[in-house]
Amino acid sequence: MLKLSKRLNAIVSLIPNHVRVLADVGTDHSQLIIKLILDQKLDHAYGLDIASGPLMQAQNNVVHYNLEDKIDLIKTDGLNGFEENVDCIVIAGMGAETIMSIVNAYNFAENHVLIVQSNTKHPWLRKSLNEAGFKIDEELFIFDNEKPVFIVRLSLGLEVLDDKDLILGKYLPTKKNVDYIQYLQRRYIELKKVVLFNQDIVFEMNIIESYLSEVNYERQNI
């Protein structure tokens, strides 16, 4: 039985029920789409990757589970040349700049669900996706092997995000997630150590401090 990592399971949880065809960009060994097909959550899937090595392993995995008729693997850079009809596109496990370069080079349709999971620059990525014409529909935060993981589900649409939305997330602050609060506490401590040498982070530090104070006040008054 194929078991996914905590990170990949979190991505699965954000895929809407109506999605039947999905493209996984940076598919690596294709565990995500194989699991989705095995669980009958998809009718068909495409695994895209720029590297030959992972795609060879992905092909072995697809053959092992007898899913050659359900999964197509494509060697390409991002979504370059990809013209198949899909409901959802997942771009995960990459840096924010790489994700945006892929997003900006592709012509998204109104029905597309976009799920991104970046390893870096989360406020910048939220701002860049917003400027590219996407609205945030849902967000998740987890720790996977002690590493912070941010996952965002988006669709085409205009919305106004304020500074708090960009730094903390649109929905994450309202969830009062214990792990996310712990992450912000760690982030605040890190920022305090370097704030004297980089005044650009004062704004982020102040927003985090204000949110943590709000959460602490609510706990004390329960």
Backbone torsions as a table, in degrees:
resi	resn	phi	psi	omega
1	MET	NA	128.9	-178.3
2	LEU	-77.9	124.8	177.4
3	LYS	-113.4	133.1	-179.7
4	LEU	-92.8	159.1	173.6
5	SER	-68.4	166.0	177.4
6	LYS	-59.6	-38.1	179.6
7	ARG	-63.5	-47.7	-178.6
8	LEU	-68.4	-35.5	176.1
9	ASN	-63.0	-36.5	178.0
10	ALA	-66.0	-38.9	176.3
11	ILE	-62.6	-44.3	178.4
12	VAL	-56.4	-40.6	-177.1
13	SER	-65.4	-19.5	-179.2
14	LEU	-93.3	-5.5	-179.3
15	ILE	-80.4	118.4	-178.8
16	PRO	-61.2	153.8	-177.4
17	ASN	-64.5	-26.3	-176.6
18	HIS	-76.8	-12.7	-178.8
19	VAL	-70.2	125.4	179.2
20	ARG	-120.3	-19.7	178.6
21	VAL	-132.4	129.4	-172.2
22	LEU	-135.6	145.3	173.4
23	ALA	-112.5	127.9	-179.7
24	ASP	-108.5	106.2	-176.2
25	VAL	-89.0	127.6	-171.9
26	GLY	75.9	46.7	-169.3
27	THR	-65.8	-20.1	-179.7
28	ASP	57.3	-116.3	-178.1
29	HIS	-92.3	5.9	175.3
30	SER	66.5	23.6	179.9
31	GLN	-62.5	-37.5	-178.5
32	LEU	-59.2	-53.8	-175.3
33	ILE	-73.6	-30.5	176.0
34	ILE	-62.5	-45.6	179.5
35	LYS	-62.8	-42.3	-180.0
36	LEU	-63.5	-38.6	177.7
37	ILE	-69.7	-45.2	-179.7
38	LEU	-59.9	-37.0	179.9
39	ASP	-84.9	6.4	177.7
40	GLN	59.7	32.2	175.7
41	LYS	-91.6	-11.2	176.3
42	LEU	-133.7	152.2	172.2
43	ASP	-90.9	-33.2	-179.1
44	HIS	-154.6	155.0	-179.7
45	ALA	-147.6	154.2	176.6
46	TYR	-122.8	130.9	175.9
47	GLY	-109.0	118.5	-177.3
48	LEU	-112.6	136.0	176.9
49	ASP	-155.8	149.3	-179.4
50	ILE	-86.2	-17.9	-173.4
51	ALA	-100.2	134.1	-178.5
52	SER	-70.5	-38.6	-177.0
53	GLY	-58.0	-56.3	177.8
54	PRO	-59.1	-36.8	179.7
55	LEU	-65.6	-33.8	176.6
56	MET	-65.7	-42.4	177.2
57	GLN	-66.3	-38.8	177.3
58	ALA	-60.6	-42.5	179.6
59	GLN	-61.9	-41.2	177.4
60	ASN	-60.9	-40.3	-179.8
61	ASN	-67.3	-41.5	179.3
62	VAL	-62.1	-43.1	179.0
63	VAL	-65.5	-40.9	-179.6
64	HIS	-57.1	-38.2	-178.8
65	TYR	-96.4	10.1	176.8
66	ASN	55.2	47.6	-176.3
67	LEU	-116.2	24.4	-177.7
68	GLU	-60.5	-28.2	-179.4
69	ASP	-86.3	-6.1	-176.6
70	LYS	-111.2	-20.6	-175.4
71	ILE	-129.7	127.4	173.5
72	ASP	-108.8	131.7	178.3
73	LEU	-106.3	133.5	-174.0
74	ILE	-131.0	129.4	176.5
75	LYS	-90.0	111.2	-179.3
76	THR	-160.7	162.6	177.8
77	ASP	-89.7	109.6	-177.9
78	GLY	63.8	-125.5	178.4
79	LEU	-108.8	18.0	-178.4
80	ASN	-58.7	122.8	177.0
81	GLY	78.1	2.5	-178.1
82	PHE	-83.6	119.5	-175.3
83	GLU	-128.2	12.5	-179.3
84	GLU	-73.6	152.4	177.5
85	ASN	-80.7	119.1	179.7
86	VAL	-133.8	160.3	176.2
87	ASP	-95.0	-30.3	-171.8
88	CYS	-141.1	142.7	176.5
89	ILE	-124.9	127.0	177.7
90	VAL	-110.1	126.8	175.0
91	ILE	-125.6	104.6	-170.5
92	ALA	-135.8	153.8	174.5
93	GLY	77.9	26.0	-178.1
94	MET	-127.2	169.6	174.0
95	GLY	-74.4	158.4	-176.2
96	ALA	-60.4	-41.2	-178.9
97	GLU	-64.4	-39.8	178.8
98	THR	-64.7	-43.1	178.3
99	ILE	-59.4	-45.7	-178.2
100	MET	-67.4	-34.2	178.1
101	SER	-64.8	-35.7	177.5
102	ILE	-70.6	-45.1	-178.9
103	VAL	-62.6	-45.3	-176.1
104	ASN	-68.2	-21.3	-177.5
105	ALA	-92.8	0.3	-175.4
106	TYR	-118.5	146.2	180.0
107	ASN	-95.1	95.4	-178.6
108	PHE	-76.0	147.0	176.2
109	ALA	-99.6	162.5	-176.7
110	GLU	-62.2	-29.3	-177.4
111	ASN	-85.0	-6.2	-176.1
112	HIS	-70.6	133.8	168.0
113	VAL	-97.2	129.2	179.4
114	LEU	-114.6	125.9	176.6
115	ILE	-120.3	123.1	-179.1
116	VAL	-123.3	145.7	174.8
117	GLN	-138.2	107.3	-176.5
118	SER	-101.5	150.4	175.6
119	ASN	-93.0	-6.3	-173.6
120	THR	-145.9	163.5	166.4
121	LYS	44.5	57.5	-174.9
122	HIS	-65.7	-44.1	176.8
123	PRO	-60.8	-42.5	178.9
124	TRP	-63.4	-39.2	-179.4
125	LEU	-67.0	-42.4	177.5
126	ARG	-59.0	-44.8	-179.0
127	LYS	-64.2	-43.5	-177.7
128	SER	-66.9	-41.3	178.0
129	LEU	-65.8	-38.7	177.3
130	ASN	-62.2	-44.2	179.7
131	GLU	-68.6	-23.8	178.6
132	ALA	-83.8	-0.4	175.1
133	GLY	99.0	20.8	179.0
134	PHE	-108.1	147.6	172.9
135	LYS	-114.5	147.2	-179.3
136	ILE	-82.3	124.7	178.9
137	ASP	-101.5	-27.5	178.6
138	GLU	-164.9	155.3	179.1
139	GLU	-140.9	147.9	173.8
140	LEU	-133.8	148.5	171.1
141	PHE	-132.3	134.4	174.5
142	ILE	-143.0	163.7	165.0
143	PHE	-101.2	128.7	175.5
144	ASP	-123.7	111.6	-173.8
145	ASN	55.2	43.5	177.6
146	GLU	70.9	2.4	179.2
147	LYS	-98.6	134.7	178.8
148	PRO	-71.5	135.9	-178.4
149	VAL	-128.6	121.3	176.4
150	PHE	-107.7	128.8	178.3
151	ILE	-128.2	131.7	-176.4
152	VAL	-127.8	133.2	173.4
153	ARG	-105.5	131.9	-174.5
154	LEU	-134.7	165.4	171.3
155	SER	-147.5	164.4	178.5
156	LEU	-66.1	134.9	179.8
157	GLY	160.1	153.0	-178.0
158	LEU	-94.1	136.7	172.9
159	GLU	-153.0	156.4	179.2
160	VAL	-101.6	122.8	176.7
161	LEU	-108.7	130.4	176.4
162	ASP	-87.8	-179.6	-175.6
163	ASP	-62.1	-36.1	178.7
164	LYS	-65.5	-41.3	177.5
165	ASP	-60.3	-42.5	-176.8
166	LEU	-68.0	-40.0	-175.3
167	ILE	-84.0	-42.7	-175.6
168	LEU	-97.8	-22.4	-173.1
169	GLY	108.7	156.0	-178.7
170	LYS	-75.7	-42.2	-175.7
171	TYR	-110.5	-23.6	-175.6
172	LEU	-56.1	-42.4	-178.5
173	PRO	-62.3	-30.1	-176.8
174	THR	-78.1	-17.6	-177.0
175	LYS	-78.6	-20.5	-177.6
176	LYS	51.3	42.2	179.7
177	ASN	-69.0	126.6	-176.0
178	VAL	-60.4	-42.9	-179.8
179	ASP	-64.7	-39.0	-179.5
180	TYR	-68.2	-40.3	176.7
181	ILE	-61.6	-40.8	177.6
182	GLN	-63.2	-41.2	177.1
183	TYR	-60.3	-45.2	-179.0
184	LEU	-65.0	-35.3	176.4
185	GLN	-62.5	-43.3	177.9
186	ARG	-65.5	-42.9	-179.7
187	ARG	-62.2	-40.7	179.7
188	TYR	-62.9	-42.8	178.4
189	ILE	-62.7	-41.6	178.6
190	GLU	-62.4	-43.7	-178.9
191	LEU	-65.2	-38.7	-179.7
192	LYS	-62.9	-28.7	-179.0
193	LYS	-72.5	-26.7	-174.3
194	VAL	-115.6	-0.3	-173.4
195	VAL	-63.5	-29.9	179.7
196	LEU	-67.6	-21.6	-176.9
197	PHE	-104.7	-5.4	-177.9
198	ASN	-150.8	94.1	-177.1
199	GLN	-69.7	-13.4	-179.5
200	ASP	-65.6	-23.1	-176.4
201	ILE	-92.5	-0.8	180.0
202	VAL	-59.6	-40.9	-177.8
203	PHE	-61.6	-47.5	178.8
204	GLU	-61.3	-44.1	-178.7
205	MET	-60.7	-41.0	-178.5
206	ASN	-67.0	-38.8	179.0
207	ILE	-66.9	-42.3	177.7
208	ILE	-64.1	-43.9	179.7
209	GLU	-59.7	-43.8	-179.7
210	SER	-62.7	-42.8	-180.0
211	TYR	-65.9	-44.7	-180.0
212	LEU	-63.2	-36.6	177.1
213	SER	-65.1	-39.8	178.8
214	GLU	-63.5	-45.2	179.9
215	VAL	-63.7	-43.1	-179.8
216	ASN	-64.0	-38.4	178.5
217	TYR	-63.9	-42.5	-179.7
218	GLU	-64.1	-38.6	179.2
219	ARG	-65.0	-39.9	-177.7
220	GLN	-69.9	-20.6	-176.1
221	ASN	-108.8	15.4	176.6
222	ILE	-78.1	NA	NA
